[in-house]
Amino acid sequence: QVQLVESGGGLVQAGGSLRLSCTAAGIDFSTHSMAWFRQAPGEQRKFFATIPSSGGGIPNYAESVKRRFTISRDNAKRTVYLQMNNLRPEDTGFYYCNADMAWGQGTQVAISS
C-alpha cells in the first residue's frame, strides 16, 4: 500500500518562502514520477508540478508557478520536495503529493497579503 506524507506547510506573508516535503512508502520510489497538486478553497485539486523518475527527463510546471517553485527529489530519502519562493495569496490552499494514483493527507499553506 502506497503511503505519502506531506509536511512543511504554514502561514507566511506574501513574498515569503516555504519548503514542502513528501515522503513515500510502499512504492519503488526511484522508478515513479512524483507530482504536487494544490486545492484552493472552493476549487478542485489542480496539478502544478511534476518530476519524472530518475533519468526520466526534466520537471514540468504549471505556468502559474514557473520560475517561483522548484520540485526536486532525493531517492535515498524517498522524498520529493517543493521549494516555493515569492509566494502569493493565490498560492493559498492544501498541497497534496501524488504518486502511483495515491494521495497524501495534504499540508496547508496560507499566504497573507
N, C-alpha and C positions, 0 to 999 in steps of 0.2 A: 504494500500500500504506500502510495506516494504521500509524503508529508512535507509541506512547505511552511516555514515560519518566518514571517516578516518582522522587522524591528527598525527602530530609528526615527519613527515619526515624532512630531511635536508641533509646537506653536512657535513661529518665527515671524519677524517683521518682513515686509516686502523688501526685496533686495538681498535678503539673507540666504544662507545655505543650509542644507541638510544632507545627510548621507543615510540612505536606507540600505538594509541588508535583508537577504532572504536565504535561509539555509535549508537545504533539501535533504531528505532521507527517503530511502525506498526506491531510488532510481539510480541508474548508472549515470551519474551527474555529467561527466565529461562528454558523453555522447548525445546529450539533449540540449536543444536550444532553450533559452530561458527568456521570459518576457515580463514586462511590467505593464500593468493596466491601472487606470485611475477611474474612480467612480465619484463624481462630484454630487453634491446634494441635489436630489430630484432628477438625476440623469442616469443614463445607462453606463455600464462599465465600458471604458474605451481603451484601446491599445495605444501605447505611446513609445515603447522602446523594446527592442529585442536584441539578443546577442546569440549568434549561432554556436553550435557545439565547436569544440576545439578544432581549429583548422578548417572550419566550415565557411568562412567569409568574414564580412565586417558587420558591425552593428547597424541597425536601422532604427530611425526615429520618426515620430510624427512631426510635422512641420512646426507645431506649436512649442516643441521643446528642443529643437535643434539649436546647437551652439550654447545651450544652457544646461542640459542634462547629459551625463555620461554614464553609460552602462558598462560594467566590467564583471569579470568572473575570476574566482580563484578555485580551480578544480580540486586542489588539495584540501581546501576547507569546505568544499561542496556549497559554496556561497556565491550568489550574484549580488552585485552592489549597484546602487543608483546614486550617483553624486549629482545633487541638484543645486545649481547656483542661480543667482539673480532671480529668486523666487518672486512670483506674482500672486496677488489674491486669487486669480483664476486657477492657480495650481492647487487650491484647497480641495481636499477630498480624501477618500480612503484609497490607499495604494495597495495593490494586490500583485503578488508574484504568481506566475503561471508556468507550468511545465507538464508535458505529457497529459494534458487535459485536466490537471489537478490545480487547485487553488489553495492559497494560504488563507489565513483568517483576516488578513489586512492590517495595515498600520495607518493611523490617522495623521494627516498633515493639515495644518491650518496656517494660513498666511494672513497676517493682519496688514491693513493698508496704512 
